[in-house]
């Protein structure tokens, strides 16, 4: 089986700030979400967990799997989508004049600027991770968990489910909700 989970809440989530690759910590709510998820999903078996190198994902994985003998392996390809100079900006939805607005409202026409990553780059690296690491393990009968981020997780979910870029955000991946993909 293949499962995916988004990290717990951070202060920047609550402030509607773009986090991207900025290394923001879980807040108290995020810590509680991860602990509650550990209880809710305690009966689901995992052989291995792959995680983003960012602390909010790493700490979510550690809290979620606490007390279970499950290896947690960092893979750089699971880092969140990079938003460049836009990281830290709040309320992007209120700024249609900014190019980064298209990431969320018109992904098919988004062209990255100011050091941001493209959807093509995001999908390329997450697909490489799936094809080189996760799917071979699933094909061996292993139960694999991925703990990551909103955009990065959406790229993986959409790749597995064959969802087009036009519908990139349709899944609406919630913090600490476990999704079974395969």
N, C-alpha and C positions, 0 to 999 in steps of 0.2 A: 504494500500500500504506500501511497505518497500523500503526505499531509503538509499543510502550510499554515502558518500563523503569523500575524502581524504583532509587533512589539506592543507593550503596554503604553498607556498615555504618558505624555511629557507636558511640561508647562507650555512648550511651544505649540503642542496640539491644541491646548485650551485657548491659546492666544491666536490661533489660526495663522501661525507663522510657518513659512516654508523651511523645513529642516534639512532636507537633502542629505548631504554628507557631513553637515555640522554635527559634532558629537554631543548631542543633548542627552541628559540623563533621564531616567524614569522619575516621575514624581510619585507622591504617596499613592495616588489613585492608580497609577501604572503598576506599582509594586503589588497593590491589592488585587488588581485585575489578574496579574500573573499567578499569584497565590490561589485565587479563586478558580482560575482555569486549571491549575494543577489538581484541585479537588474534583472539579466537574469532569475532567477527562482522565482521571486516574486509572481507569480500566482499559484505556487504549494502549496497545503495545507499540513501542518504538525500538528499533535496533540501533539507530544512530540519528543524531540531530546535526544538521548543517546550519550555520548561522552567519549573519553579516558580521563584519568586524566592528561595527559601531556599538557602543556601550548599551544603548537602549534595547537593542535586539539581543545582545549577549546576556545582559542581566535578566531579560525576560526568559530566555531559554534556561538559564541557571535556576531561577525561581520556579519555573514551570516543571522542571525535571528534578528538583531537589529531592534527595532521598532515593532516587532511582539510579541504577547503574547503567546509564546511557551516555556514551561518549558524545561530547559536543565539539564539533569540528568547524573552525572558522574557514570560510571561503570568500576571498576578496570579491569574487564575481557577484556575491549577494549583497554588496553595499547598495545603499539607496541611490536612486537616480540623482545625478548631480545637477543642481540648479544654479551653479556659478554664483555670480554677484547678487542674484535674487534671494539667496539663502538668508533667512532672518526677516525677510519682508513679511508683513502681516496683511491679511485680508486681500489676497491677490484677486479674488472675485470682484472686488470693487474697483479694479484697475484694468478695464478692457483695453486701454491705450498701450499697455505693456505687452511685449511679445510673450512673456511667460504665462500670461492669461490663457493663451491658446493651448498650453499643456493640458489644462483642465477642461476647457470649453470647446476646443476645436483641434484635437490632437492630430488629425490628418493633415492639417495645414501648419503645424508647428515647425518652425525652423529655429534651432537653438542659437542664442547669442550670449554675450557676456560670460563666456566660460561654461555655459550649461551643456548638459549631455543631450544627445538626440535620442528619440525613441528607437531608432535603428541600432544605436550603440547599446542601449539598455537591453533590447531584445536579443541582440547578438550574444552578449556576455551571459545572460541568464539562460539562453538556449544552449550555449556551450556547456554550462554547468549541468543542465538537465541531461544532455546527450552523453557527456563524458563521465558524470558522477552519479546523479540521482537515478536516472532510468535504468542503467545497468544493475544497480543494487536492487531496484524494485523487480526487475526481471529475474533476479536470483532469489526472489521471495522475501526480501528484506522490507521492513516497515521503516520508511524514511520520513523524518520531520524536517521542514525548513522553517526557520524563524527569521523574519525579515521586516520589510517596510511596505508602505502603501503602493508606491509605483513599482518597486522591484517585485513584490508579490503579484501585482496585477499582470506584469509581464509574464510571469510563470503560469499563472492561472489561465491567461488568454492563450498562451502557446499550447498548453495541454488541451484546452477546450476548443481551440480553433476560432477564437473570437478576434475580429478585425480591430485595427487601430481606431476606427470610428467609434467603437464601443468599448474602448480601453478601460474606462472607469465604471462600467455598468455593474460590476460585481460588488462594489462598495465594501471593501474589506475592512471589517471592524477590528479594533484593538483586542487582542487576545482571544479571538474567535478561531477555533480550529476548523479548517476546511479540508475535507477528504477529496483529493483530486483523482486518484486512481485506486 
